[in-house]
Amino acid sequence: MPITIPTLSYELNTTVRMHREAKGYTQEEFAFLIGKNVKEVEDNEDLTTDSAYDINHTNFYARVLGKLPKDMFFKDSFEEATIKVYATKTEIEKKNTGKTNIKFKGTGSFNKKSTVIESYSIPVDPNYDVSTEDQALVLSILEDCLKDGYFKEGATGYKLYQDLLAKAESGEIQLPNSFRPILVSRAITKLCNKRKKPKLLPHRKLPKTAEKWLLYKEDV
């Protein structure tokens, strides 16, 4: 069944995915950085659904991906307000690794014209080249941040990730060579699941702004 989606939403979905992949972020990592559930990112990058990223937050997506807001849309945008997408998705298992990818392909139709959509694949279970030692190091760094009061006022996933990079750049901390958002995300999950204080609470029900979609705050 074809889906109809606003043209700008289709463009934003497409460019976010392309810039995310170029940056080396998985869907799970990008979801952490923008403070969303990974299912939302998966749906937005699924050609068979009409889910879409929030255009009002385009500037934030661009900042997370190291782009300018104008880079989040096609250079030659479609003139029509909506586009009808005919797409399929197929699970393909790689025999040599046993890993599964979901392949999307289709065509877009507008004003009785059609355009071929470049096919792409999304790994179902991405392989992160990180060690248990690297994960333990990042967890230890965040535990120190927690003890030092970093989380008292709350912090977004993106701000935390950027602050860690800045501290490493200044020589204040040493991050593993494999440092990437998934290490921070997993460490945050562990800190939120601690039984004893100090621990973190995910305040997802607090008033949300473009800068504070995901707020972690110390449980005091």
N, C-alpha and C positions, 0 to 999 in steps of 0.2 A: 504494500500500500504506500502510495506517495505521501509525503508530508509537506505542508506549506509553512514556510517560516519567513519572517521579515528579512529582507536582503541584508541589512546591516548586521542583524544577529547571525546570519549565516557567515558573513565575512569575519565577524569577530570570533566566532567559534573556530573558524579555519585558521586564522592568523595566530590566535592564542596557541592552538595545538602546534603549529609549525614552529613558532618561537620557543615554545616549551621544549620541544624535541631538540631544537638547535642548542638550547641552553643545557641540555643533558638532564633535565628534570623529568622524573616519572609523573604519572597522574597523581599518585599518592603524595609525592613531594610538593607538587604545585598546589594541591588541595591544602596541605599544611601551611604553605606560605601565604595563601590568600584566605585562610581561615574557614574553609568549607569542607564538607564531607566529601570523601573521594568519589562517592556515588554521583554527586552533582557534576564533578569534572568528567566522569565517565559518560554520563548522559549528554553533556554538552558536546562531547567529541564523538558522539554516536550519530551517524548520518541518518539513521532510521527513526530518530526522535526529533521533536520540535523544541527540545530544551535548549536554553541559550544562556550565555554569560550576561550579566547585567551591564548594559551599555553605560549606565551612570557611573560605573566603577572602572571604565576603560583606562583612566590615568593610572590607577593603582596597578592594574594588570601590566601596563607598560613598564612601570617602575620595577615591579618584581622581575620582569623578563629583560630588563636593561634596554628597553626600547622607548621610542617617542610615541605619544598617543596616535599620531598620524600613521605610524607603522602597524597599527592594529586593524587597519582596514585596507582593502585592495587599492592599488594605485589607480586602476580603472574600474570604478564601481559600476554595478549594474544600474540602469536607469529606473527599473521597476521597483516598486515598494516591497514586493514579496517574490519569493522564488519557490517553485515546486520541485522537490527533490525525490527522485526515484533511486533508491539505494538498497543494497544488500549487505549483510555482514555474515562472514563465514569463519568458523573456528578452524584453524589449521595447526596441526601438531607437527613440529619438526622431529623427524625420525632420529637424527643424530643427538639431539639434546633432550627430547621428550617434552620440551617447553611448548606452550600453546600461544598462538597469536590470533587476534581477531582482525580479519581483513575487511575493510570497507571499500566499496566501489559503487559508482552510480553516475547519474546524469542530473543536471539541473534544467528546469524548463521555465521560461518566462516569455510572455507575449508571443507565443507560438514559436519561439526559438529554443534551441537546446544547446547545452554546453557539457562537455565531458568533465566530470570531477576526477581529479587525480586520485588514484587509489592509495590507500595507506594502511598500515598495520599497527596494532597496539598490543604489546605483550600483556598476557593475562597475569603472569607472576614474574615481574622483572627480577633480574639477577643483580643484586647489589654487591659490588666487589669491596666489601668491608669486613673487617675481622672482629672477633669478640673483644680483642684488646682495644681496638679503635672505639668500639661502642662503650666499653668500660671507661675509657679516657674522657669521652664527651659527657658521660653520665657524671663522672667525678667533677668535671668543670661546672656543670649545671648545679650540682649539689652545693658547691662552693658559692655559686651565685645566689642560691636560695638562702644559705646561711648568712651571706653578706647583705641580705635585704633587697636584692635586685628585683624580686617579684612582688614586693609589698604594694606597689601601686599598679601592678599588673603589666603584662607585656604581650604583644601579638607575636605569632610565630615568625612573621617576617622581620619584625624589629629585633627579636632575639637572635635570629640567624645573622642579621647584619651587624649587630653589636659584637657577636662572637668573632666575626671576620675582622672587625675593626680592632678588637683587643689582640688578636693574633698578629695583625699588621704592626701594631705598636710594640709588640714583644711582651705584652702583659700575660698572655697565655700561649701555649703551644698546642695547635690542633693537629690531628693526624693527617697524613698526606691524602687519605681517602675521604676527607671531610666533605660532607654533602648534607642536604636537608633531612634525609631519612635518619641520620644519626641523631639529629636534634629531636626529631619527631618521636623516635623510639625512647629517647631519654626522658622527654617530657611525659610520655605515657607512664613510664615507671615512677616518676616523681608524683604523678597524680594518683597512682595506685598504692602509694605508701600508706600504711595504717597509722604510723606515728607521726606527730608533727616534729619539725616543719615539713609540710607537704604542699603540693599545689592543687588548686581547684580550678577546673575549667569553667569560667563564668560565661557560658554561651548565652545566657538569658539576659545579660545586661544590655542596656541600650547600645545598639550597634551603629557604628559610623564606618566610613570608608577605611579608616585607619585602625579600627578596633573590631574587626569581625570576630576574632578569636582572642579572648583575653584570659590569660593565666594569672592567677593571683594567689599569694601565699595564704594558707589556711592558718590564720592567727586567732 
